Amino acid sequence: MAKIDSVDGSRFLKAVVIDDEPVVLSCISLLLKRRGYEVLAFSNPADSPVCRFRSCPCSQHPSCPDLVISDFDMPGINGVEVLEGMFEKGCKCRHVALISGKGLREGDLIRMAKYATRYFLKPIDFIQFYAWLDRVEHEVAGRCTA
């Protein structure tokens, strides 16, 4: 399902998932893998490629994710800070979701809206989550065959 035909041949969509809760990280990763994604999962944001590099490596490296899913409330950094850092480095990922176990304050929601295309409250409504993935896959497939 998440395999797309691109101008240079077929490829699997890539996802980066960041969440400090092992159960949530495993659940989202498994769900994406079952849809055919190549998944890079991180319990520590600092270990993820979206935080590890000083600048976006995608222009020199084919590992750019098609989507990024990050938890909001993590030790030492929150999800909005992760997203801000991604885009300050020049990340071009267009499909970004933030997930949270509690509602966000108005200031965080405003900051999040600059970077995230979707926000999910835990426990995640998987009908909405699958609908979002369907839209992401459709859009990425359209970009790759154009």
C-alpha positions, 0 to 999 in steps of 0.5 A, a space after each residue: 500500500 505504501 509502495 509508490 511508483 516514482 520516476 526512477 522506479 518503485 520505492 517504499 515510503 519512509 517514516 520517522 517516528 519519535 516517541 519516548 513511550 515504548 508502547 506508542 512507538 512500537 504501535 505506530 511503527 508496526 502500523 506503518 510497517 504493515 502498510 509497507 512503510 520503511 520506518 525509522 523509530 526513535 525513543 530519543 529525539 536526539 538520535 533521530 535524523 531530524 535532530 541529529 544533523 546540523 542541516 537537512 541531509 536530504 539533498 545529499 542523501 536519499 533518506 529524506 522521510 515522506 512523513 514525520 510523526 513526533 510525540 509532544 511531551 518528551 524528556 528534554 525537548 517537546 515535539 514543537 521544538 523538534 519540528 522547529 529544529 527540522 524546518 530551521 535546518 531546511 527540512 522539506 518534509 511536507 507531512 508532519 504529525 504531532 501526537 500528545 497525551 494531553 491537550 496543548 496550550 494555545 501558544 504551543 498550538 499556534 507554534 505547532 500549526 506552522 510546522 505540523 499538518 496534523 495533530 492527534 490526541 492520545 489515544 489516537 483515533 485510528 480511523 482519522 490516522 488511517 485517513 491521514 495516511 491515505 491522503 499522505 500516500 495519495 499526495 506523495 504518489 502524485 508528486 513522484 509520478 509527475 
